[in-house]
Every structure is written in C-alpha cells, then in structure tokens.
Amino acid sequence: MVKKAAKFIVKGTVQGIFFRQFVKGHADNLKLRGFVRNLTGGDVEIIVEGEMGAIERLAGFVRKGPEHSQIRGVQIEERKWSGDFKEFKILRF
C-alpha cells in the first residue's frame, strides 16, 4: 500500500448542509483517516491519510458534494504522511 496524505480546501456552499457528515461517510468507507472541519471563512478543510487510490476517490466525491452543496472549487495539496490519525473525525472549528 502506498501511504499518502493530502489537504483539501473546499470552497462554495459547504457549511450547514451536512457536508462534513458526507465527507466522513465516504472517508470511513474508503478506510481513510484524518479529519474534516469548517473554517471561519465559510470553507471546509479536510486532512486525510490513506491509500492513494482512496484519496483520489474521496476527491471525486468532494468535487461533486452532497445534494444541497454548491462546490465552487477544491484545492488539493499533497502532504507528508504523519500516521497520527487513528480514525476519521468531524472537528469543531
């Protein structure tokens, strides 16, 4: 398994519509670890670690978003694997 890590910043209508739960559901299904949280400016940040293919699949789900979201953009940057995460969590700010 190729261990990878990534940071996503999701812009658009992504707060108050269960977007974080949507991300967590897909991350759990893909066996990814990390967290998702709302940022004060209205964006959502996702830090994720796991298998490269699973991260790419999550990126596809995030770009589409749940039913009531309007995704304006997703910035993805590769990060260094830390191995610090035991599960995928929804964080408060």
C-alpha positions in Angstrom: 0.0 0.0 0.0 1.3 3.4 -0.9 0.6 5.7 2.0 -0.3 9.2 1.1 -1.6 12.3 2.8 -3.5 15.3 1.4 -5.1 18.5 2.4 -8.3 19.7 0.7 -9.8 23.2 1.0 -13.4 23.1 -0.3 -15.0 26.4 -1.4 -18.7 27.0 -2.0 -21.9 26.4 -0.2 -20.5 23.7 2.1 -21.5 24.6 5.7 -24.8 23.9 7.3 -25.8 21.2 4.8 -24.3 18.1 6.4 -21.2 18.4 4.2 -18.8 17.2 7.0 -21.0 14.1 7.6 -21.0 13.4 3.8 -17.2 13.6 3.8 -16.9 11.4 6.9 -19.2 8.7 5.4 -17.1 8.5 2.3 -13.8 8.6 4.2 -14.9 5.8 6.5 -16.0 3.7 3.5 -12.6 4.3 1.9 -10.7 3.4 5.1 -9.2 6.9 5.3 -8.1 8.6 8.4 -7.9 12.3 9.3 -10.5 15.0 9.9 -12.9 17.5 8.3 -13.8 20.8 9.8 -15.5 24.1 9.0 -13.2 27.1 8.6 -14.2 30.6 9.8 -14.3 32.0 6.3 -17.0 29.5 5.1 -14.7 26.9 3.5 -14.2 23.4 4.7 -10.8 21.8 5.4 -10.1 18.1 5.0 -6.9 16.4 6.1 -6.7 12.9 5.0 -4.3 10.0 5.1 -4.5 6.6 3.5 -4.1 4.7 0.2 -3.5 7.0 -2.9 -6.5 5.5 -4.8 -8.8 6.0 -1.9 -7.7 9.7 -1.6 -8.4 10.2 -5.3 -11.8 8.6 -5.0 -12.6 10.9 -2.0 -11.5 13.9 -4.1 -14.1 12.8 -6.7 -16.9 12.7 -4.1 -15.8 16.0 -2.6 -15.8 17.8 -6.0 -19.4 16.6 -6.6 -20.6 17.2 -3.0 -23.9 16.2 -1.3 -27.3 17.2 -2.7 -27.6 20.7 -1.4 -24.0 21.8 -1.8 -22.6 24.1 -4.4 -18.9 23.4 -4.8 -17.0 26.3 -6.3 -13.6 24.8 -6.0 -11.4 22.2 -4.4 -7.7 22.9 -3.7 -5.8 19.7 -3.0 -2.2 19.7 -1.9 -0.1 16.6 -1.1 1.2 16.4 2.5 3.7 14.3 4.3 2.3 11.2 5.9 2.2 11.5 9.7 0.4 8.3 10.8 -1.0 10.4 13.7 -4.7 9.6 12.9 -6.5 6.5 14.2 -9.8 7.3 12.5 -11.6 10.0 10.6 -13.3 12.7 12.7 -15.5 15.7 12.3 -13.9 18.5 14.3 -15.5 21.7 15.6 -13.5 24.8 14.5 
